[in-house]
C-alpha cells in the first residue's frame, strides 16, 4: 500500500498474535499521522485506535482495500499490559525505502542537518518583522554538523521555495531516506531575518544508522 495516502479518520485493520491468540483481527481508525512518541530520533508513526496488544508487534496494519499501510509497533498504556486504544505503526513507505538499503549494504543512510528547529509561529514572525509564517526557526546548531559547516546560525529562518512546502518543525533528523540519494541538499534561509542566502549540504548530511 501507500501510507502517504492515509488520512486521519480512515479505517484500519490490525492482525497479529496478541497474548498468544493466533490470527487475531481488530479494527479502528487512523487517529493521527507523523506522531512522535519518543521512541528514537526518527519517530514518524501512524496512530490508530485499532486494538494493538503484546504479540501484535510486527504484524500488518491494513487499509480497507486490504493493502498493508503499516507495521504494528507500539502502544501507549498506563500499565503496559494491554491496549487502551492508542497504538502506533511504522508507515509502510518508510520500510519500502529502508529495506533495499538493508539488503544491499546492511545499514540505512538518512538525511541529517544537525540543527534543532521550531515552527515559525505568527508571534515569532511578528517579533522578527517577517510577513510570512512559512518556514522554521533555527533554535540550535550542532557544532561541526552539516548545518554549521554550511553557514547556518542560531536564529536563522529556514525557508524553501515551493514545491514542496517546508513541513512543520519536529527534528533535524529525517526518518525518510531521500536525502541520502541526492548529490546535494540545498536549503534557502534568511540570515538575520532579512538577507536571503542558500546553504548547500553535501556528504556530511548523510548519516548511517
C-alpha positions in Angstrom: 0.0 0.0 0.0 0.9 3.7 0.2 0.9 5.0 3.7 1.3 8.6 2.5 -2.3 8.4 1.1 -3.7 7.5 4.6 -5.8 10.2 6.1 -7.0 10.8 9.7 -10.3 9.0 10.1 -9.5 6.2 7.6 -10.5 2.7 8.7 -7.6 0.3 9.6 -7.4 -3.4 10.4 -4.6 -4.9 12.6 -3.7 -8.6 12.5 -1.4 -10.2 15.0 -0.9 -12.8 17.8 -1.9 -10.9 21.0 -1.4 -12.9 24.1 -0.7 -16.0 22.0 -4.1 -15.8 20.3 -3.2 -16.6 16.6 -4.6 -14.6 13.7 -6.5 -12.1 15.8 -8.1 -9.3 13.8 -9.0 -5.9 15.3 -10.2 -2.7 13.6 -10.2 1.1 14.2 -9.4 4.3 12.5 -6.3 6.4 11.9 -6.1 8.8 14.8 -3.1 10.8 13.7 -0.1 10.7 11.4 3.6 11.6 11.8 3.3 11.0 15.5 6.4 11.5 17.7 6.4 9.2 20.7 9.9 9.4 22.0 11.0 6.0 20.6 14.1 7.5 18.9 15.4 10.3 16.7 13.4 9.1 13.6 9.9 8.9 15.1 7.2 9.0 12.4 4.3 6.8 13.5 0.7 6.2 12.4 -1.5 6.4 15.4 -4.6 4.1 15.4 -7.2 3.1 17.9 -7.4 -0.4 16.4 -6.6 -2.6 19.5 -2.9 -3.5 19.5 -1.7 -5.7 22.3 1.5 -7.6 23.3 2.0 -10.0 20.5 0.8 -7.7 17.8 4.2 -6.1 17.2 5.5 -6.9 13.7 2.0 -7.6 12.4 0.5 -5.7 9.5 -1.8 -2.7 9.6 -4.2 -2.8 6.6 -6.4 -0.2 5.0 -10.0 -1.0 3.9 -8.6 -2.2 0.5 -6.5 -4.9 2.1 -3.3 -3.1 1.4 -0.5 -3.1 4.1 0.0 0.5 5.2 2.0 0.0 8.4 3.7 -2.4 10.7 2.3 -2.5 14.3 5.0 -1.5 16.6 4.0 0.1 20.0 1.2 1.0 22.3 0.6 3.7 24.9 -0.8 2.0 28.0 -0.9 3.2 31.7 0.1 -0.3 33.0 1.9 -1.6 29.9 -0.3 -4.7 29.8 -2.8 -4.1 27.0 -4.5 -1.7 24.6 -6.4 1.4 25.7 -7.0 2.5 22.1 -3.7 4.2 21.5 -1.4 2.1 19.1 1.3 3.0 16.7 2.6 1.6 13.5 5.6 2.3 11.3 4.5 3.6 7.9 5.0 1.1 5.2 6.5 3.7 2.9 9.4 4.1 5.3 10.1 0.4 5.2 9.9 0.4 1.4 12.8 2.9 1.4 14.9 1.2 4.2 14.7 -2.5 3.2 16.5 -2.2 -0.1 19.3 -0.4 1.7 19.5 -3.1 4.4 19.6 -5.8 1.8 22.3 -4.1 -0.3 24.5 -2.5 2.4 23.4 -3.8 5.8 22.7 -0.3 7.0 20.3 2.6 6.5 21.5 6.1 5.5 19.3 9.0 6.4 19.3 12.8 5.9 20.7 14.8 8.8 21.1 18.6 9.0 22.5 18.9 12.6 20.0 21.6 13.8 17.2 21.9 16.2 14.3 23.9 14.8 11.0 25.3 15.9 7.9 26.4 14.0 7.7 29.9 12.8 4.6 30.9 14.6 2.7 34.1 13.9 4.0 35.6 17.2 7.6 34.8 16.2 7.1 36.2 12.7 5.8 39.5 14.2 8.7 39.8 16.6 11.1 39.2 13.7 9.2 41.7 11.5 8.5 38.9 8.9 5.5 38.9 6.7 5.3 35.1 6.4 5.0 32.1 8.7 6.3 29.8 6.1 9.5 28.2 7.4 11.2 27.2 10.6 13.5 29.0 13.1 16.9 27.5 13.8 16.9 27.2 17.6 20.3 25.4 18.0 23.2 24.3 15.8 25.2 21.1 16.4 28.9 22.1 16.3 30.7 20.8 13.2 27.5 19.3 11.8 26.3 19.8 8.2 24.3 23.0 9.1 27.2 24.5 11.0 29.6 23.8 8.1 27.1 25.2 5.6 26.9 28.5 7.4 23.5 28.3 9.2 23.4 30.1 12.6 21.1 30.2 15.6 18.1 32.5 14.8 18.2 32.0 11.1 14.8 31.3 9.5 14.9 28.3 7.1 12.6 28.6 4.1 12.1 26.6 1.0 10.7 27.8 -2.3 7.7 25.7 -3.2 7.2 23.0 -4.3 7.3 21.3 -1.8 6.4 23.4 1.2 8.5 23.1 4.3 6.8 20.7 6.8 6.2 21.7 10.4 9.3 21.6 12.6 10.0 18.5 14.6 13.5 17.2 14.4 16.7 17.8 12.4 16.9 14.1 11.6 14.8 12.9 8.8 13.1 9.5 9.2 12.9 9.2 5.4 16.0 8.4 3.4 15.6 10.5 0.2 18.4 13.0 1.1 20.9 10.1 1.0 20.1 9.5 -2.7 20.7 13.1 -3.9 24.1 14.5 -4.7 23.5 17.8 -2.8 20.9 19.2 -0.4 20.1 22.9 -0.8 18.2 25.0 1.8 17.3 28.7 1.4 17.4 30.6 4.6 17.0 34.2 5.8 20.1 35.1 7.7 19.3 37.7 10.4 15.7 37.6 9.2 16.4 39.7 6.2 19.1 38.7 3.6 18.2 35.6 1.5 21.1 33.1 1.2 21.5 29.5 0.2 23.3 26.7 2.2 24.5 23.6 0.5 24.8 20.3 2.3 26.9 17.5 0.8 28.1 14.1 2.0 28.1 15.4 5.6 24.3 15.4 5.6 24.2 11.7 5.2 24.3 9.6 8.4 24.2 5.8 8.6 22.1 4.2 11.3 
